[in-house]
Amino acid sequence: MDQVKPGLYAHFKGNHYRVLGTAQHTETHEKLVFYYPLSEPHRLFARPLTMFVEQVQREDYQGPRFHWLED
């Protein structure tokens, strides 16, 4: 997945997040994903797109960091 659409996503640890969209860093041109936790809608996070879509490799979990749930 190299594109992230706005909507509701689940993190592999169980929390749910609302993705607002993506933006490009003005200096590095890196794509960033902007999102907030449903439990704390006043907090806004930015994560590099590559990290948002990467696969997690842990002893207790192997799979996507986030997965899409709904619009």
Buried (B, 14 or more C-beta within 10 A) or exposed (E): EEEBEBBBBBBBEEEEBBBBEBEEEEEEEEBBBBBBBEEEEEEEBEBBBEEBBEEBEEEEEEEBBBEBEEE
